[in-house]
Amino acid sequence: MKLIVGLGNPGREYESTRHNIGFMMIDKYTLFKNIANKWNYKFNGLYLETNLFGEKVIFLKPQSYMNLSGTVVKRFIDYYKIDVTDILVISDDLDLNIGNFKIKDKGSSGGHNGLKDIENSIGTNEYKRLKIGINNDKNVDTKDYVLGKISKEYLKKYDDLFNFLCTVLDDYFNISFVELMNKYNKKNR
């Protein structure tokens, strides 16, 4: 069983903000796979259960706000008895340019409060991640920047990137994670 976690903040005021890239990517992928859009609610998270490529998969969008995502993730791990090696967390990344992404098998939170809370809650930083670039505008306070709306111009770029990342996620289910990183991780595009 796999747990795919998209990070973001709940509520209309946070829709289309940089910090909600994880939610946006999960929405895109479930649409791409034509998975019924019937989200359920449990443990302060919206989730979908489905089968993909012969495996049970849970898509999760924590509803506890970014900085408290770990508690929700931990509850799903415990309830479904999911191994940490079967978790993929999708998040925004300030250090990557828009249009870029990085696949990692472990590592530090890089200052990302959602990742930091997951690490603290599950007791390890050895979980898989798909990090999606949002740039970093040093002229704007980081909190204001990540909670800022994505411009229409960049929304189009993200839509194109998300289309490509749907293929990457398909491969996530079908090849080893090392192969996945080797196939897709490149320098800034």
C-alpha positions in Angstrom: 0.0 0.0 0.0 1.2 3.5 -0.9 0.4 6.8 0.7 0.8 9.9 -1.5 0.6 13.1 0.5 0.1 16.5 -1.1 0.9 19.3 1.2 -1.1 22.6 1.4 -3.4 24.7 3.5 -7.2 24.2 3.6 -9.6 26.9 2.7 -10.5 29.0 -0.3 -8.1 31.8 0.7 -5.2 29.4 0.1 -6.3 28.1 -3.3 -3.7 28.7 -6.0 -1.0 29.8 -3.5 2.6 28.6 -3.8 2.3 26.6 -0.6 -0.6 24.6 -2.0 1.5 23.0 -4.9 1.1 19.6 -3.2 -2.7 19.8 -3.2 -2.7 21.0 -6.8 -0.5 18.2 -8.0 -2.6 15.5 -6.3 -5.8 17.0 -7.8 -4.1 17.0 -11.2 -3.0 13.4 -10.9 -6.3 12.0 -9.6 -8.0 13.8 -12.5 -5.4 12.4 -15.0 -6.0 8.9 -13.7 -9.8 9.5 -13.8 -10.1 8.6 -10.1 -13.6 9.4 -8.8 -13.4 12.8 -7.1 -15.1 11.5 -3.9 -12.8 12.7 -1.1 -13.5 11.3 2.3 -12.6 12.9 5.6 -10.7 11.1 8.4 -8.1 12.1 11.0 -8.3 15.8 9.9 -7.4 14.8 6.3 -9.1 14.6 3.0 -8.3 11.2 1.3 -9.1 9.0 -1.6 -8.6 5.3 -1.7 -8.0 3.6 -5.0 -6.0 0.8 -6.8 -3.3 1.8 -9.3 -1.1 -0.7 -11.1 -2.3 -3.5 -8.9 -1.6 -1.8 -5.6 -3.8 0.0 -3.1 -3.1 3.7 -2.9 -4.3 6.4 -0.6 -4.1 10.1 -1.7 -4.0 12.4 1.3 -4.5 16.2 1.7 -3.9 17.1 5.4 -6.4 19.7 6.5 -4.5 20.8 9.6 -2.6 23.6 7.9 0.9 23.2 6.6 2.8 23.4 9.9 0.8 20.6 11.5 0.7 18.2 8.6 2.8 15.5 10.4 0.1 14.6 12.9 -2.4 13.8 10.1 0.2 11.8 8.1 1.2 9.8 11.3 -2.4 8.9 12.0 -2.8 7.5 8.4 0.4 5.6 8.7 -0.6 4.1 12.0 -4.2 3.3 11.0 -3.4 1.7 7.7 0.0 0.2 8.9 1.9 1.9 6.1 5.6 1.4 6.0 7.6 4.7 5.8 9.2 3.4 2.6 5.8 3.5 0.9 5.2 7.2 1.5 5.7 9.9 -1.1 5.2 13.6 0.0 4.6 16.2 -2.6 5.5 19.8 -1.6 6.7 23.2 -2.8 10.4 24.1 -2.7 11.8 27.6 -2.5 15.2 26.5 -3.7 14.0 25.2 -7.1 13.0 27.4 -10.0 9.5 27.4 -11.3 9.3 24.5 -13.8 11.8 22.4 -11.9 11.3 19.5 -9.5 13.4 17.1 -7.6 12.8 13.6 -6.4 14.5 12.6 -3.1 14.5 9.5 -1.0 15.3 11.3 2.2 16.9 14.4 3.6 16.4 17.5 5.7 13.3 19.6 5.6 15.2 22.5 4.1 13.3 24.8 6.3 9.9 23.7 5.0 7.6 23.6 8.0 5.3 20.9 6.6 8.2 18.5 6.0 9.7 19.4 9.4 6.4 18.5 11.1 6.2 15.2 9.2 9.7 14.3 10.2 9.0 15.2 13.9 5.8 13.2 13.9 7.0 10.0 12.2 10.5 10.1 13.8 12.5 10.0 10.6 13.5 12.0 7.6 13.9 8.9 5.4 10.6 9.2 3.4 10.3 9.9 -0.3 9.6 13.4 -1.6 8.6 15.1 -4.9 9.6 18.7 -4.5 8.2 21.3 -6.9 10.0 24.6 -7.5 8.3 27.9 -6.6 11.4 30.2 -6.8 12.3 32.4 -3.9 11.8 36.1 -4.1 14.2 37.5 -1.5 12.4 40.9 -1.6 9.3 39.4 -0.1 9.0 37.9 3.4 9.1 34.1 3.0 5.7 33.6 4.8 4.0 36.2 2.5 5.7 34.7 -0.5 4.7 31.1 0.0 1.1 32.1 0.9 1.0 34.4 -2.2 -1.2 33.6 -5.2 0.4 32.2 -8.3 0.1 34.5 -11.3 -2.0 33.3 -14.3 1.2 33.2 -16.3 2.8 30.8 -13.8 -0.4 28.8 -13.4 -0.1 27.8 -17.1 3.6 26.8 -16.5 2.5 24.7 -13.5 -0.2 23.0 -15.5 2.3 22.0 -18.1 4.7 20.8 -15.4 1.9 18.9 -13.7 1.0 17.1 -16.9 4.6 15.9 -17.1 4.7 15.0 -13.4 1.7 12.7 -13.9 4.0 10.5 -16.1 6.6 10.7 -13.3 4.0 9.5 -10.8 3.0 6.7 -13.1 6.7 5.6 -13.1 6.8 5.9 -9.3 4.5 2.9 -9.2 6.3 0.9 -11.8 10.0 1.3 -11.4 12.4 1.4 -8.4 12.8 4.7 -6.6 16.5 4.8 -7.5 15.6 4.3 -11.2 13.0 7.1 -10.8 15.6 9.5 -9.4 18.1 8.6 -12.1 15.6 9.0 -14.9 14.1 12.4 -13.9 16.5 14.3 -11.6 18.4 16.8 -13.6 20.0 20.2 -13.0 17.7 23.2 -13.3 15.9 23.0 -16.6 
